[in-house]
């Protein structure tokens, strides 16, 4: 059974919305604005006594000679004419003391055979800042990986050349094969990392074993007299090459900063995995900086963890840097969907 909603209730409902709202008639005249709209005007040097009520929204947009405002006016005109029912537009509105972005969304409504538009302005500054920060990190990571890739390819080709020469001489074939396989592995990692740095996306998810991946990465990483202990294992979906690189970076950091005889433990948590060492550890304040900051060109630890963070984010996981059981460093990666577990 239908009933007419009290107009006071409708106004209360509009006022409760957490963003700016205006109601526009068929000609473009502003009929109503909510308190959020008025507060925005007051906080941003608004100069209109009635907050533009009874003014024509379309005319205001055209008078500004701003391309974005013109695009809004044209889209609103099409909406009010019945050519479309809604539209969205993101736009910047930067005050003198910072940066702000908004999402303008207009929706057509019909009442008593007349066409109206409800126009909302939603503050999306937090999301845009996060997007810009992510782009900055991506650009930094791509630059660093590109430099590293360029610097590594030349000595890698030399290694390949010497390995080919050795294969024609009377030397241990297993040694030559190991050199060639390691060089091929390095070339593959370079290509995978460079592609990932450029796209920040994952194309090839397969089921991987925590133990097998960790052991493989350990074998491919210079670890001196350090030791690896697998305390628990599990299987889950991941990009095998990138996961290998994640472990390699963490193992390298553990050995470089924990000492040549450091012990590294790998195991599982309720919803993820951990990599922990008994090295000298990282002070709490620095752990927070390393976990959140952008890539640093002058810090091996910062670069390694930046790559780890990027790989974790690309998998939709999360990671934390904690204090280990023997005052060392513990990296926990969480949010990994369950697959096959074993202990």
N, C-alpha and C positions, 0 to 999 in steps of 0.2 A: 504494500500500500504506500503510495507516494504522498509526500507532504511538502509544503513550501518551507524552506529553511529560513529562519529569521535573519534579516539583513545584519543585525548586530552580531549574531553568531558568525556570519561570514567574515565580518571585519575583524572579529577577535581571532579567527582562524588565520587570516592574512597576517595579522600582527605577530602571531606566534612563529611564523616562518623565520628561520635564522639567516635570511639573505634579503637583498633589496628586491621589491616587487612593485611593478606599475601596471595599471590597467589602461589600455589604449583603445579608443573607439575606431570606427571605420575610417574616419578622416585622418587619424593619427594623433588626435588630441588626447592628452593625458587626463584621465578621469579620477584616478586614485593612486596614491603611493602609500606604502606602509611606513612604520616608524624606522625600520632599518634603512630605508631609502633616505629618510630625512636625516638620520644620524650620520649617514655617510656624507651627505652634503655639508652638514655642520662640521664634521671632522676634516673635510677637505676643501675648506674655504669656499663653500657654496654661497652664492650671492643672490639667489632668487627667493623672494619673500614667501612664496607658496610652494617652493620646491618643484617648480615647473608644472604644477597642476593647472589645467586649462590652457597650457601651452601645447604647441604641436610638436610631437616628438620627431616627426619626419623633417620638419623645417629646421629644428635645432641641429639635427645631424647634418643636413645639407649645408647649413651656414658655417659649420666648423671647417669645411674644406679639408677634412681629414679622410684619407682613403678608407680607413676602417669604419668611420662613422657613415660614410657614403654607402659602403657595402651593407651596413646594418639597415639604413634607410631603404635601400633597394629591396632587400630581403623582406623587410616588414611590409612594404607596399605590396609585394607579391603575395604575402601571407594574408593581408587584409582584403586583397582582391579575390582570394579563393584559389590562387594558383598553387599554394602549398599550405600544409597544416602546421608545420613547425620548422624551426631551424636553430642551429647552435653556432657560436663563434667565440673563439678564445682571443683575448686581446690584452695588451699591456696597458696599465694605467699607473705610471710611476710617479709617486710624490717626490718632493725635493730630497727627502731624507732616506730614500730606499727604493725598492722595486716591488711592484705588485702586479698580479695578473688576475683576470676575471674571465668567467665563462658566462656569456650572454645566451640565454635560451628564451625563445619566443614560441608560444603555443596559441593557436587560434581557438576561439570559442564562439559559439553562436547563441544569441539570446534574442527572442522576439523578432526573428528574421533579420537580425543585424549581426554583422561580423565584428568581433573584438579580438584583441591580442593581450595575453598576459606575458609581460616581459620581466625576466628575473636576471639579476646580476649576482653571480656566486664567486666569492673569493677563492681562487685556486692557487694562491701564491705558494703554499707549502708544497703542493705537487709539482709546480713548475720549477721551484728551487731544487727539489730532489732530482728532477729530470736533468736540469743543467749540471748538477753535481755529478750525476752518473755519466753524462756526456764528457765532462772534464776528465773524470777518471778513465773513461774509455780512450779518450784522445791521448792522455798521458801514457797509458799502458801500451797503446799501439805504437807511439813514438819510441818508447824504450825497447819494446820487442823488435821493432823494425831495425833499430840500431844494433841490438844484440844479434839478430839474425844475419845482418850484413857482415858484422865483425866475425861471426862464427863460420860462415860459409867458406871463406878463403882457407883457414887452417884445416877445415874439414875436407876440402878437396885435396889438400896436400896429404892428409892422412890416407885418403882413398888411393892416391897415386902411389905412395910408398907401400901400401898393402898389396896393390897389384904387382908392384916390382918384386916384393918379397915372395909372392905366390909363384914366381918363375924360378926361384932359387931353392937350394937345398936347406930349407928351414922347416920348423915344426908347423905342419899345416893347420893344426888346431889353434895355434896362436894367431896365425894369419886370419883364419876364419873368425876368431873372436874379435880381432881388430876391425875387420870388415863389418861384422854384425853390429858392433858398437857404433861405428861411423854411420851406418844406415839408420840405426836407432836415433842418433843425434839429428840426422837430416829430417827424419820423420817428425820428431818432436818440434824442430824449428818450424816446419810447415804447419803443423797442427796449432802451435802456439800463435803464430802470426795470423792464421785464419781466425782463430778465436778472438784475438785482440781486436781485429777489424770488425767482426760481426757481433761479438759478445753473445753468440748463440750456439746451441748444441744441435748437431744434425744426426748423430749416431749413438743412440742409447742402447746399451746391451747389458745383460746380467753379468755382473763382475763379482769376484770373490775378494773380500777384504784381505784375507791372508795372502792369496796369490798376488794381488796387486802390490801389497806392501813388500813382499819378498822380492818381487821383480824390480821394484823401484830401488830397494836397498842394494840389490846386486849391481845396479847401474849407477849408483851414487858413490863417490869416494868417501868411505866411512872410517878409514884408518883402523884403529883398534876398537872402535865402538861396537856395541852389540845390540841386536834387535830381538825383542821377545814379543811373540804374538800371544796375548792373554785370552783372546776370544775372537771369533770370526763370524761373519755373516755374508750373505749375498744380497745384492741390491742392484737397481738399474742406475747406470752412469755412463758417461763417455769415458771409455777405457784409457785413451791416450791422455786426456786431461786429468783424469784421476791419478794416473801414473805421475804426471808432472806435479800435481798437488803434493803427493807423498815425497817426491824427490826434493821439492823445495823445503818441506818441513824437515826432512832428514838432513839436508845440507845445513840448514840453520842450526839444528841440534848439535851437529858435529863442530861447526865453525865457532859456535858460541858456548857450547857445553864442554868442549875438550875432546881430544882424540879417543878417550876411553869411556865416553859417555854411554849410558844405557838408555835405549829408547823402547818404550812399551806401546803396543798398539792393541786396541780392544774395542768393545762395544758398550754403548749406553742404551737407555730405554728406547730412544728414538734416533740413535746415530752411532758415531764412532769417536774415538779419541786417539791422539798421538801425544805421548808424554815422555819427558826425559828427566834425568836427575842432574842436569847441569846447574849452572849458577842462577838460572831463573831470570825473570824480568820484573823490575819494580812495578808496583800496582799502577802508578801514574803513567809510566811508559807503556804498560800493557794497554791502557785505554787509548793512548795516542796511536799505537800501532794498529789497534783493531779498527779505528775509525778514519784515520787520516788518509789523504790522497797519496799516490805513489811518490816516493822520495828517490831522487836520482843518486843521492850520496849515501844511501844506507842499504846494505845488502839485506839486512833483516827486513827493512821496510819494503823493498822491492819484492822479496820472496813472499811476504805475507800479502802484499797487494795482489800478486798473481793468484795466491791461494783464495783470497777474498773474492776475486772476480770469478774464479771457477766455481766456488761455492754458490755465489749469487746466481750464476747462470743455470745451476741445477735447482734453483729455488730452495736451497738449504740455508742454514745460518751457522755462524761459527763464533766461538768465544775463546779468548786467551785467558787462562786461569793459572793459579799457582799449583804446581805438581805435588805429588805425595812426599818428595824429598827436597822440597823448595825449588824444584826445577820448573819447567814450563809445560803446561798441559793445554793442548788445542782440542776443543770439543766441537764437532760438526754435528748439528742436529737437524731434525726435520726430514730425515731420510725415510721414505716409506718402507714398511716392512716387506721382506721377501722371504728368503730362506735363512734361518738362524741356526747356528750350532755353537757349542761351547766346548 
